[in-house]
Amino acid sequence: MTRGIQASGQRTLCKQVTVSGIGVHSGSPVTLTLHPAEADTGIVFLRCGVNGGSDRELDASFRSVTATEFATVLGDEDGPAISTTEHVLAALYGVGIDNAVIEVDGPEVPIMDGSAAPFVAAIDQAGVTTVGGRRRYIQVLKPVRVRKNGSYGELRPRLHGLRVETEIEFDHPLIGRQTLTIDLEPNKFRRELARARTFGFMRDVAKLWSAGYARGACCDNTVVVAEDRILNAEGVRFPDEFVRHKAVDAIGDLALAGAPILGVYRSVRGGHKLNHAVVCALMADPSAWTYVEMPEDIHHARSYADLAVGSLAPA
């Protein structure tokens, strides 16, 4: 359901909506509620009742990232507050929500079925509306690149929205090398990305458990890859579900830039750590980006000069 949507207006939910599940790493039950928010609020996490204490509020920002090992973790000076933020952030970014409060009553966003689809379904159930104020974008002005331990990520300029180019390579016959290029639009995100699930290898289970990870992982929320087969009864949802899910993770991590990005994001053999490093590298270089307010339809912009007309301020 949508109501009062304008092409240039900021967007939020029509009403609050709640989902419940378990944390993929903690294995603990957790409830997440998405709340509408006023214009210019952005995306905010509200971690409720930490150790019986007061609530903690965190901006969904690259500055709030405290860990990126097996998930993206946000925190503050008091330490980590909320883990596995990437799928709900990808859903909000993917369908075009600018303002929302994400209330979570546990240490981790629920994994649901391992994809962003349950969060998209919750957003669609709540409905989307315009709250006033023009949408603000981050326009990439020049390439920014990061290399880390054989992985490579970059952001390049592009006029029309975000394009994601993802490449993965695993030494496993069921995955191997997979590539995906997709222009991010709400309907494409719903159809082509949202249902792609997180995945893991049976050979790594014991090591993850001993390190305190993946305690809630199972075939209900993870594509489980054995040496010669997929253990899930339904198999894979896409022939290249693995690279599609990496694209979902990247979109969720890019959401931490704080505004939709006008650019191309390319990731080669990357993950949360690389995604975060590229966002940090972009935001650290004032000459590499600027904020812009877009024309009514960004696809009508013909040049960077068109975009500059709506520029708010240099970075």
SULZI-V230532 format. One record per residue. N is the residue number from 1. RES is the residue in three letters. OMEGA is omega in radians with two decimals (999 if undefined). NEAR is the number of other ideal C-beta (glycine too) atoms within 8 Angstrom. Layout:
{{N:RES:OMEGA:NEAR} {N:RES:OMEGA:NEAR}}
//
This chain:
{{1:MET:3.03:8} {2:THR:-3.11:7} {3:ARG:3.04:8} {4:GLY:-3.09:6} {5:ILE:3.02:10} {6:GLN:-3.03:6} {7:ALA:-3.04:6} {8:SER:-3.06:9} {9:GLY:3.02:12} {10:GLN:-3.01:13} {11:ARG:3.04:13} {12:THR:3.13:16} {13:LEU:3.05:15} {14:CYS:-3.12:10} {15:LYS:3.12:7} {16:GLN:3.13:9} {17:VAL:-3.02:11} {18:THR:3.00:9} {19:VAL:3.14:11} {20:SER:3.12:8} {21:GLY:3.08:11} {22:ILE:3.04:12} {23:GLY:-3.08:17} {24:VAL:3.14:16} {25:HIS:-3.11:15} {26:SER:-3.04:13} {27:GLY:-3.08:8} {28:SER:3.07:10} {29:PRO:-3.11:7} {30:VAL:3.09:16} {31:THR:3.14:11} {32:LEU:3.09:14} {33:THR:3.04:9} {34:LEU:-3.13:16} {35:HIS:2.95:10} {36:PRO:3.11:13} {37:ALA:-3.11:11} {38:GLU:3.11:7} {39:ALA:3.09:10} {40:ASP:3.02:7} {41:THR:-3.00:11} {42:GLY:3.10:10} {43:ILE:-3.07:14} {44:VAL:3.02:13} {45:PHE:3.03:15} {46:LEU:-3.14:12} {47:ARG:-2.98:12} {48:CYS:2.94:8} {49:GLY:-3.13:7} {50:VAL:-3.14:10} {51:ASN:3.12:4} {52:GLY:-3.11:4} {53:GLY:-3.09:5} {54:SER:3.10:4} {55:ASP:3.09:8} {56:ARG:-3.13:10} {57:GLU:-3.09:8} {58:LEU:2.98:15} {59:ASP:3.02:11} {60:ALA:-3.00:15} {61:SER:3.05:9} {62:PHE:3.13:11} {63:ARG:-3.10:5} {64:SER:-3.07:12} {65:VAL:3.12:12} {66:THR:3.14:8} {67:ALA:-3.13:9} {68:THR:-2.99:11} {69:GLU:3.12:6} {70:PHE:3.11:7} {71:ALA:3.07:14} {72:THR:-3.05:17} {73:VAL:3.10:13} {74:LEU:3.12:14} {75:GLY:-3.13:11} {76:ASP:-3.09:8} {77:GLU:3.10:3} {78:ASP:3.11:6} {79:GLY:3.14:7} {80:PRO:-3.11:10} {81:ALA:-3.05:13} {82:ILE:-3.07:14} {83:SER:3.05:15} {84:THR:-3.09:13} {85:THR:-2.88:15} {86:GLU:-3.04:13} {87:HIS:3.11:17} {88:VAL:3.07:14} {89:LEU:3.10:16} {90:ALA:3.13:18} {91:ALA:3.13:13} {92:LEU:3.10:13} {93:TYR:-3.04:14} {94:GLY:-3.13:16} {95:VAL:2.96:13} {96:GLY:3.08:9} {97:ILE:-3.12:13} {98:ASP:-2.99:11} {99:ASN:3.10:15} {100:ALA:2.99:14} {101:VAL:-3.12:11} {102:ILE:-3.13:15} {103:GLU:-3.10:10} {104:VAL:-3.09:14} {105:ASP:3.11:8} {106:GLY:-3.06:11} {107:PRO:-3.00:11} {108:GLU:3.01:16} {109:VAL:-3.13:14} {110:PRO:-3.07:13} {111:ILE:-3.12:17} {112:MET:3.13:12} {113:ASP:3.13:9} {114:GLY:-3.11:12} {115:SER:3.06:14} {116:ALA:-3.02:17} {117:ALA:3.11:10} {118:PRO:3.10:11} {119:PHE:3.05:15} {120:VAL:3.12:14} {121:ALA:3.11:8} {122:ALA:3.10:12} {123:ILE:3.14:15} {124:ASP:3.09:9} {125:GLN:3.14:8} {126:ALA:-3.06:14} {127:GLY:-3.08:11} {128:VAL:3.14:15} {129:THR:3.09:13} {130:THR:-3.09:9} {131:VAL:-3.14:13} {132:GLY:-3.09:6} {133:GLY:-3.14:8} {134:ARG:3.11:9} {135:ARG:3.12:12} {136:ARG:-3.09:8} {137:TYR:2.98:13} {138:ILE:3.13:14} {139:GLN:3.08:14} {140:VAL:-3.06:17} {141:LEU:3.13:8} {142:LYS:-3.10:7} {143:PRO:3.03:8} {144:VAL:-3.01:12} {145:ARG:3.07:9} {146:VAL:3.02:11} {147:ARG:-3.14:5} {148:LYS:2.97:10} {149:ASN:3.11:3} {150:GLY:3.06:4} {151:SER:-3.02:12} {152:TYR:3.08:13} {153:GLY:3.10:16} {154:GLU:2.95:11} {155:LEU:3.14:14} {156:ARG:3.13:9} {157:PRO:3.03:12} {158:ARG:-3.09:11} {159:LEU:-2.88:10} {160:HIS:3.02:8} {161:GLY:-3.10:11} {162:LEU:2.96:14} {163:ARG:3.13:12} {164:VAL:3.08:14} {165:GLU:-3.04:11} {166:THR:3.07:14} {167:GLU:3.06:13} {168:ILE:3.10:12} {169:GLU:3.12:8} {170:PHE:3.10:7} {171:ASP:-3.14:3} {172:HIS:-3.05:8} {173:PRO:-3.12:5} {174:LEU:-3.14:8} {175:ILE:-3.12:9} {176:GLY:3.13:8} {177:ARG:3.09:6} {178:GLN:3.12:11} {179:THR:3.12:9} {180:LEU:2.98:13} {181:THR:-3.11:7} {182:ILE:3.02:10} {183:ASP:-3.00:8} {184:LEU:3.02:12} {185:GLU:-3.05:7} {186:PRO:-3.10:8} {187:ASN:3.07:6} {188:LYS:3.12:11} {189:PHE:3.13:16} {190:ARG:-3.00:11} {191:ARG:-2.87:7} {192:GLU:-3.07:8} {193:LEU:-2.91:16} {194:ALA:-3.04:15} {195:ARG:-3.14:9} {196:ALA:-2.99:14} {197:ARG:3.00:13} {198:THR:-3.07:12} {199:PHE:3.13:12} {200:GLY:-3.06:13} {201:PHE:3.10:10} {202:MET:-3.09:10} {203:ARG:-3.09:5} {204:ASP:-2.97:8} {205:VAL:-3.08:11} {206:ALA:-3.13:6} {207:LYS:3.13:7} {208:LEU:3.13:12} {209:TRP:-3.11:10} {210:SER:3.11:6} {211:ALA:3.10:6} {212:GLY:3.14:6} {213:TYR:2.98:8} {214:ALA:-3.13:12} {215:ARG:3.11:9} {216:GLY:-3.08:13} {217:ALA:3.07:13} {218:CYS:-3.10:7} {219:CYS:3.09:8} {220:ASP:-3.07:6} {221:ASN:-3.10:15} {222:THR:2.94:15} {223:VAL:-3.05:14} {224:VAL:-3.04:14} {225:VAL:3.02:12} {226:ALA:-3.08:9} {227:GLU:-3.03:5} {228:ASP:-3.10:5} {229:ARG:3.00:6} {230:ILE:-3.05:10} {231:LEU:3.13:8} {232:ASN:-3.10:9} {233:ALA:-3.10:4} {234:GLU:-3.08:5} {235:GLY:3.14:6} {236:VAL:-3.13:9} {237:ARG:3.05:8} {238:PHE:3.06:8} {239:PRO:3.14:4} {240:ASP:-3.09:8} {241:GLU:-3.07:13} {242:PHE:-3.13:13} {243:VAL:3.09:13} {244:ARG:3.12:13} {245:HIS:3.06:14} {246:LYS:3.08:14} {247:ALA:3.08:14} {248:VAL:3.11:17} {249:ASP:-3.13:14} {250:ALA:3.14:14} {251:ILE:3.09:17} {252:GLY:3.12:16} {253:ASP:3.10:14} {254:LEU:3.10:13} {255:ALA:-3.13:12} {256:LEU:3.00:14} {257:ALA:3.06:11} {258:GLY:3.09:9} {259:ALA:3.09:8} {260:PRO:-3.07:11} {261:ILE:2.95:12} {262:LEU:-3.08:16} {263:GLY:3.05:13} {264:VAL:3.04:12} {265:TYR:3.11:15} {266:ARG:3.14:12} {267:SER:3.12:17} {268:VAL:-3.13:8} {269:ARG:-3.06:9} {270:GLY:3.13:13} {271:GLY:-3.07:9} {272:HIS:-3.11:13} {273:LYS:3.13:10} {274:LEU:3.14:14} {275:ASN:-3.13:17} {276:HIS:-3.14:14} {277:ALA:-3.14:11} {278:VAL:3.09:16} {279:VAL:3.12:13} {280:CYS:3.14:9} {281:ALA:3.10:11} {282:LEU:-3.03:14} {283:MET:3.13:10} {284:ALA:-3.09:5} {285:ASP:-3.09:9} {286:PRO:3.14:6} {287:SER:-3.04:6} {288:ALA:-3.07:11} {289:TRP:3.02:12} {290:THR:3.00:11} {291:TYR:3.04:13} {292:VAL:2.89:13} {293:GLU:-2.95:11} {294:MET:2.95:12} {295:PRO:-3.10:11} {296:GLU:3.12:6} {297:ASP:-3.06:6} {298:ILE:-3.12:11} {299:HIS:3.10:6} {300:HIS:3.10:8} {301:ALA:-3.05:11} {302:ARG:-3.06:5} {303:SER:3.06:7} {304:TYR:3.08:8} {305:ALA:3.10:6} {306:ASP:-3.10:10} {307:LEU:-3.07:15} {308:ALA:3.13:8} {309:VAL:-3.10:7} {310:GLY:-3.05:10} {311:SER:3.14:12} {312:LEU:-3.07:8} {313:ALA:3.02:6} {314:PRO:-3.13:5} {315:ALA:999:9}}
//
